[in-house]
Amino acid sequence: MSSSSSRLLLQGLSISRIQKFIPKKWKQTVKLVGIQSSQPSASFDYQRPELETCKTDDEFMLENILASLKEFATQGHLLKAFKSFSLIQLHISSVASYDVILHPISYLLVSCTNLKSLPPGKQLHAKIISLGLGGHPLLVPKLVTFYSTFNLLDDAQVVTENCTFLHPLPWNLLISSFVKNEHFEEALSAYRKMVNKGIRPDNFTYPSVLKACGERLDLDFGRMVHNSICGSCHHWNLYVSNALISMYGKFGQVDVARDLFNKMLERDDVSWNTMIGCYASSNMWEEAFELFDCMRVEGVELNFITWNTIAGGCMQTGNFKGSLVLLSQMRNCGIYLDPVAMIIGLGACSHIGALKSGKEIHGSAIRSCYDVFENVRNAMITMYSRCKDLRHAYILFQSMEAKSIITWNSMLSGYTHMDQSEEASFLFQEMLLSGVEPNYVTIASILPLCARVANLQHGKEFHCYIIRRKVFEDYLLLWNALVEMYARSGKVLAAKRVFDLMRKRDEVTYTSLIAGYGMQGEGKYAIKLFEEMISLQIKPDHVTMVAVLSACSHCGLVVEGRMWFSKMQSFYGIAPRLEHFSCMVDLYGRAGLLNKAKETITRMPCKPSAAMWATLLGACRLHGNTDIGEWAAEKLLKLRPENSGYYVLIANMHAAAGCWNKLAKVRTFMRDLGVKKSPGCAWVDVGSKFSPFVVGDSSNSHTQEIYQVLDGLTELMKDAGYVACGKFGMDGEVLDEIE
């Protein structure tokens, strides 16, 4: 829209015709000057009043047209604003100054930016260049903002680099735009050019530059900028200090970040959140929790980011109840749960089986309309699945029109968690038919189920599926799951073959194979594997030590078990847990060292579980120690366990000792607690599928043939020397009474 074209457009327009374009309310303010008085002086120049009137009218017109343009631009009427600009161009020639056109251009640029109108803005830029105003300090920042709005950062960079005035504003805008669009290297390059031009950065420059350093993990450049800040005459700005803390946190230099935080004379909620975030990213949760408590003591306002970070930290450290308590406190403070908080809460409910709390969060999600988010729904499916409410989990699953791989995995993991192999298999087939390709998480969640239900056929199919897809080659999780599947199914040689083919192994790989050899009675080979693991500098965890101690227990390696239990604490810094003490009780019990087993229980710092008392009781039954056995039985009954097998174990011991009163007491306990002895069940591989077979089962059409085979197997066992232990056995009548 050139000046000449605007003149042609408005050629021949008189002042009176232009005034028709001006709003009526502005015409009321018109005050004409130079009107002749009733008695003019003798020296009155008849030409002068006319010239003065014309000049005043021109200035007045420009002033009002400019106000009109500003109003149109503010209200988003871009076309009318440009028409007003055409009128202004017509009159600037009479004013003989282009300074008056700067503000109209500025208003138009801002309007083009706000309305995201690219073509008019580019035309305006062309007009600016033709007027020789391309480097004007008023217009350059607005041009940079205009091009940055459309992510035309190359054009914004050209405008910035061609400006001749030494002010940081255009460079700040350019660097900020680069950082906003994650062009961190370009941001640092722009900062270098800015400094090389002799332009001094200010407190608006540094936050963006420091963020770029942190994102690129450029420690040297970050330190250089930090030194530049220290050497500048600027006072330390709150935003600069926050940016420095954040940068050093990304570098992992949390001590430096904390030192900067402690030296801050002024802190806002961002300062606290940034420092807590530094601790969180470095998994220094104790320090993060401590700082959070200080934050609350000092009365700093807590926003949802702070709450979510700390609640997530409780989740990561296994304090699931603490996570739910924090979310409850968050709501009491008047802060509504956002989707992130809901996912954290649902995850905590999943781990501890808090179905009621999970349903409350579900209701809150519906009320706030967050249940439409896929990740929230996936968390709900997982929560219901882990809380053993598969019906609601499946209803949610079916209600989702678009199901991602994460959704399918959530539902599949629910079935595998509940050992529902058939449902998991059908759902997996349905997923394939729907065109969704399984990922490594899908396979890794199903493989352990194949081991638990002894369905190696499906496991082998998945093994082939993994081999055929090269994308799974580097997923250690999958290969570890394969090793565990074969090891738990008793196929230790197959597990070892997979183990030998793996290019990379970790503590999980070794732990799975050690556990497999231990269950097969190959304790010495299990220990050999563990020693190999140690020699490769692979640090064991508490699960590895359970596998090692269990292997020693199954094979009667008492000396080795004692040694590794001692080294677990002194060499590897692993504090013994209940599982480790249970292994030692089992180790001593199997070896007949019942007093040592009793001593382990009485001296350990944690409370014995029902399974531990049952282990000791079983050992007493095996070695005929009724004194310790009755002591263990009494302790076990006090716990009122729901497992019927424990009561049968106690009943066997009392029946063998002829203590019928005590046996009656056990039966009373079972009746009062509603505990019923479940019949023994075995899964029989019939070729195409696995069929369940329970004690006394007569529902199968081949019952007669099955029992004939069982009788034959019993005779073969007797011939081989396997005789049922009758010392603490219970006759059929007593068993029937208990059942």
LINLIN-V880898 format. One record per pair of residues at least 24 apart in sequence whose ideal C-beta (glycine too) atoms are under 8 Angstrom apart, sorted by the first residue. I is the first residue (numbers start at 1). J is the second residue. D is the distance in Angstrom with one decimal. If there is no record, write none. Layout:
i: {I;I}
j: {J;J}
d: {D;D}
This chain:
i: {1;1;1;1;1;2;2;3;6;6;6;6;7;7;9;10;10;10;13;15;15;18;18;19;21;22;22;22;22;23;26;26;30;32;58;58;58;59;61;61;62;62;62;62;62;65;66;66;66;69;69;69;70;73;73;73;73;74;74;76;76;76;78;78;78;78;78;78;81;81;81;82;82;98;98;101;102;102;102;102;103;105;105;106;106;106;109;109;109;109;110;112;113;113;113;113;116;116;118;121;134;134;135;135;135;135;137;137;137;140;140;141;141;141;144;144;144;144;145;148;148;148;151;153;153;153;153;153;157;157;160;161;166;166;166;167;168;168;168;168;168;168;168;169;171;171;172;172;172;172;175;175;175;175;176;178;178;179;179;179;179;182;184;184;184;184;185;185;187;188;188;188;188;188;191;200;201;201;202;203;203;203;203;206;206;206;207;207;207;207;210;210;210;210;210;211;211;211;213;214;214;214;214;214;214;215;217;217;219;222;222;222;236;238;238;238;238;238;241;242;242;242;242;245;245;245;245;246;246;246;248;249;249;249;249;249;249;250;252;254;254;254;254;254;267;269;269;269;269;269;272;272;273;273;273;273;276;276;276;277;280;280;280;283;285;285;285;288;289;302;302;303;304;304;304;304;304;307;307;308;308;308;308;311;311;311;312;314;315;315;315;315;320;320;320;320;320;321;321;323;323;324;324;324;324;336;337;337;337;338;339;339;339;339;342;342;342;343;343;343;346;346;346;346;346;347;347;347;349;349;349;350;350;350;350;350;350;351;353;353;353;354;355;355;355;355;358;358;358;374;374;374;374;374;375;377;378;378;378;378;379;381;381;381;381;382;382;382;384;385;385;385;385;385;385;385;386;386;388;390;390;390;390;403;403;404;405;405;405;405;405;405;408;408;408;409;409;409;409;412;412;412;413;415;416;416;416;416;419;419;419;421;421;421;421;421;424;425;440;440;440;440;441;443;443;443;444;444;444;444;447;447;447;447;447;448;448;448;448;450;450;451;451;451;451;451;451;452;453;453;454;454;454;454;455;456;456;456;456;459;459;459;463;476;476;476;476;476;476;479;480;480;480;480;483;483;483;483;484;484;484;486;487;487;487;487;487;487;488;488;488;488;490;490;490;492;492;492;492;505;505;506;507;507;507;507;507;507;507;508;510;510;511;511;511;511;511;514;514;514;514;515;515;515;517;518;518;518;518;518;518;518;519;519;521;521;522;522;523;523;523;523;523;523;523;524;524;526;526;527;527;527;527;527;530;539;540;540;541;542;542;542;542;545;545;545;546;546;546;549;549;549;549;550;550;552;552;553;553;553;553;554;556;556;558;558;558;558;561;576;577;578;578;578;578;578;581;581;582;582;582;582;585;585;585;585;586;586;588;589;589;589;589;589;589;590;590;592;592;594;594;594;594;594;595;597;598;598;608;610;610;610;610;610;613;613;614;614;614;614;617;617;617;617;618;620;621;621;621;621;621;624;624;626;626;629;630;637;637;637;640;640;642;642;644;644;644;644;644;645;647;647;647;648;648;648;648;651;651;651;652;652;652;653;655;655;655;656;656;656;656;663;666;667;667;670;676;677;677}
j: {82;85;86;123;127;127;130;89;86;87;89;90;89;90;86;86;87;90;90;57;61;61;87;61;87;61;64;65;68;68;64;67;60;56;91;94;95;95;87;91;88;91;92;95;100;91;100;103;104;104;107;108;107;107;108;110;111;107;111;111;114;115;108;111;112;115;117;120;107;108;111;108;120;131;133;131;133;136;138;139;138;133;139;138;139;142;139;142;143;146;142;146;142;145;146;149;149;150;150;146;159;162;162;163;164;165;163;165;167;165;170;169;170;173;170;173;174;177;173;173;174;177;181;177;178;181;183;186;186;190;190;193;197;198;199;199;194;199;200;201;202;204;205;204;199;205;202;204;205;208;205;208;209;212;208;208;212;208;211;212;215;215;211;212;215;216;212;216;212;212;213;216;218;221;225;232;228;232;234;234;237;239;240;237;240;243;239;240;242;243;240;243;244;246;247;243;246;247;247;246;247;248;249;250;251;250;250;251;251;247;248;251;265;264;266;267;268;271;271;268;270;271;274;271;274;275;278;274;277;278;278;274;275;277;278;281;282;281;282;278;279;282;284;287;300;300;301;302;303;306;300;306;303;305;306;309;306;309;310;309;309;312;313;316;313;316;317;313;313;333;335;335;330;335;338;340;341;335;341;338;340;341;344;341;344;345;344;348;344;347;348;351;348;349;351;352;354;348;352;347;348;348;349;354;357;368;361;364;368;370;370;373;375;376;370;376;379;375;376;379;376;379;380;382;383;379;382;383;383;386;387;379;382;383;385;386;387;386;386;387;388;387;383;384;387;389;383;384;387;400;402;404;406;407;406;407;404;406;407;410;410;407;410;411;414;410;413;414;414;410;411;413;414;415;417;418;414;417;418;414;415;418;420;434;436;436;436;437;438;439;441;442;436;438;442;439;441;442;445;442;445;446;445;449;445;446;448;449;449;452;453;449;450;453;455;458;449;458;472;475;477;478;477;472;478;481;475;477;478;481;478;481;482;484;485;481;484;485;488;485;489;484;485;486;487;488;489;488;683;690;489;683;685;690;690;485;486;489;491;485;486;489;498;502;504;505;506;508;509;509;506;508;509;512;509;512;513;516;512;515;516;516;512;513;515;516;517;519;512;515;516;519;516;519;520;516;517;520;522;536;538;538;533;538;539;540;541;543;544;543;538;544;540;541;543;544;547;544;547;548;551;547;550;551;551;547;548;550;551;552;554;555;550;554;554;555;551;555;551;552;554;555;556;557;560;555;557;551;555;551;552;557;560;564;564;572;572;574;574;574;577;579;580;572;574;580;579;580;583;580;583;584;587;583;586;583;587;583;586;587;590;590;590;591;587;588;591;593;587;604;606;604;606;608;609;612;606;612;609;611;612;615;612;615;616;619;615;619;619;615;616;618;619;620;622;619;622;619;623;619;620;623;625;628;628;628;628;631;635;636;639;641;643;646;639;646;643;645;646;649;646;649;650;653;649;653;649;652;653;656;728;727;728;653;657;653;662;665;666;669;669;673;673;675;670;675;676;677;678;677;675;677;738;677;730;735;738;730;734;738;728;729;730;728;730;731;734;727;728;729;730;734;738;737;738;738;739;738;739}
d: {6.7;7.4;6.7;6.2;6.3;7.3;7.1;5.1;4.2;7.9;4.5;5.8;7.6;6.0;6.3;6.8;6.8;4.7;7.9;5.7;7.2;6.4;7.0;7.9;7.2;7.7;5.5;7.6;7.2;7.2;5.1;7.5;7.0;7.8;6.0;5.4;6.8;7.5;7.9;6.3;6.4;5.4;7.7;6.8;6.4;7.7;7.8;6.8;6.1;5.3;6.1;7.5;5.3;4.4;6.1;6.9;3.9;7.9;7.5;7.1;7.5;5.8;7.9;5.8;7.1;6.0;6.0;6.4;7.2;6.0;6.1;6.9;7.0;6.3;7.5;7.1;7.0;6.7;5.5;7.0;8.0;7.3;6.4;5.8;6.4;6.0;6.9;4.4;6.7;5.7;6.2;6.3;7.3;5.8;4.7;5.2;6.5;7.2;5.6;5.3;7.9;7.1;6.6;5.0;5.2;7.1;7.9;5.1;6.5;7.7;5.0;5.0;5.2;5.9;5.1;4.6;5.7;7.6;5.8;6.6;7.4;3.8;6.3;5.9;6.4;6.7;6.8;7.3;7.9;7.0;7.5;6.8;6.9;6.1;5.1;7.1;7.0;5.5;6.8;5.9;5.1;7.1;5.6;7.9;6.3;7.0;7.4;4.7;5.2;7.2;6.6;4.8;6.3;7.7;4.7;7.9;7.4;4.6;5.5;5.3;7.9;7.4;8.0;4.1;4.9;4.8;7.9;6.7;4.2;5.4;7.1;7.2;7.2;6.2;7.8;7.3;7.1;7.5;6.5;5.7;3.9;6.8;5.5;7.7;4.7;6.4;5.1;6.1;7.5;4.0;7.5;4.0;6.0;7.3;4.6;6.1;7.0;7.1;5.6;6.0;3.9;8.0;7.6;3.8;7.0;7.1;6.7;6.6;5.3;5.3;7.7;6.9;7.7;7.7;5.6;7.8;6.3;7.4;7.1;7.7;5.2;5.4;5.4;7.0;4.9;5.9;6.7;5.0;7.4;7.4;7.4;6.9;7.7;6.4;3.0;6.2;7.6;7.4;6.2;5.2;6.4;5.2;6.4;7.9;7.7;5.9;5.5;7.5;6.1;7.4;5.6;7.1;7.3;5.6;5.3;7.4;6.5;5.8;7.2;6.4;5.5;7.6;6.0;7.5;4.6;6.7;5.2;5.6;6.8;7.0;7.6;7.5;7.3;5.5;5.5;7.9;6.7;6.5;6.8;7.3;5.0;5.3;6.5;6.7;5.0;7.6;5.4;7.6;5.8;5.8;5.8;7.9;4.1;7.9;4.6;4.7;8.0;7.5;6.5;8.0;4.2;5.1;7.2;6.8;5.8;6.5;7.2;5.9;7.4;7.6;4.9;5.3;7.0;5.3;6.1;5.6;7.1;6.2;6.2;4.6;7.7;4.0;6.0;7.1;4.4;6.3;7.5;7.6;5.1;8.0;6.9;7.9;5.4;4.7;7.8;4.0;7.0;7.3;6.8;5.1;7.4;7.3;7.9;7.7;4.0;6.1;4.4;7.1;6.2;7.5;7.7;6.3;7.5;6.9;7.6;7.3;8.0;5.3;5.5;4.7;8.0;7.0;4.3;5.7;6.8;4.8;6.8;7.0;7.3;7.1;7.1;6.6;2.5;7.6;6.0;7.4;7.2;6.1;6.5;5.8;7.2;6.3;7.5;7.4;7.1;7.9;5.8;7.4;7.3;5.5;7.9;7.0;5.9;7.8;7.0;7.6;5.1;5.4;6.5;6.4;5.7;6.6;4.7;7.8;5.3;6.0;6.9;4.2;6.6;5.7;6.3;5.6;7.5;4.7;5.9;7.6;6.1;6.6;5.9;4.2;6.0;5.1;7.9;7.5;5.7;7.1;8.0;5.0;5.5;4.6;7.8;4.0;6.3;7.3;4.7;6.4;6.4;6.6;7.7;5.5;7.7;6.5;4.2;7.7;7.9;3.9;5.1;7.2;6.6;7.0;6.0;5.8;7.8;7.2;5.9;7.7;7.9;5.4;6.9;4.9;7.6;7.3;8.0;7.8;5.8;7.9;6.4;7.9;7.5;7.3;7.5;4.7;5.3;6.3;5.9;4.5;5.8;7.8;4.0;8.0;8.0;7.3;5.2;5.9;6.2;2.7;7.8;7.6;8.0;7.6;6.8;7.7;7.9;7.2;6.7;4.7;5.9;5.4;7.2;8.0;7.4;6.5;7.1;5.5;6.6;5.9;5.6;7.9;5.6;8.0;6.6;6.8;7.7;7.8;5.5;4.5;5.1;7.0;4.5;6.2;6.2;4.1;6.9;7.4;6.5;6.2;7.8;5.2;2.9;7.9;5.4;7.4;8.0;6.7;5.9;5.8;7.8;7.5;4.6;5.8;6.2;2.8;7.7;5.1;7.7;7.0;7.4;3.8;8.0;6.8;7.4;7.3;6.0;7.9;7.8;6.9;5.8;7.3;7.1;5.4;5.9;7.4;7.3;7.6;5.9;6.1;4.9;6.3;6.1;6.2;3.6;6.7;6.7;5.3;7.6;7.8;5.9;5.7;4.5;4.1;5.9;7.7;6.3;5.8;6.1;7.3;5.0;7.1;4.6;7.5;7.4;7.9;5.0;8.0;6.2;7.4;7.0;7.2;7.3;6.7;5.0;6.4;5.8;5.4;5.8;8.0;5.1;7.6;7.7;6.1;5.8;7.1;2.8;7.8;7.7;6.5;7.7;7.8;4.9;6.1;6.3;6.4;5.1;5.1;7.6;8.0;5.7;7.6;7.2;6.1;4.8;4.1;6.9;6.2;7.2;7.9;7.9;7.6;5.0;6.0;7.9;5.6;6.8;6.9;6.3;7.2;7.0;6.6;5.5;7.9;4.6;6.5;7.5;7.1;5.5;5.4;8.0;8.0;7.5;6.2;7.4;6.0;7.3;6.2;7.1;5.2;6.3;4.3;6.0;7.8;6.4;7.5;7.3;6.0;8.0;7.9;6.4;6.6;7.0;5.6;5.5;6.9;4.8;6.0;4.7;7.8;5.1;6.4;4.1;6.8;7.2;7.3;7.6;6.8;6.0;7.0;7.5;6.1;4.9}
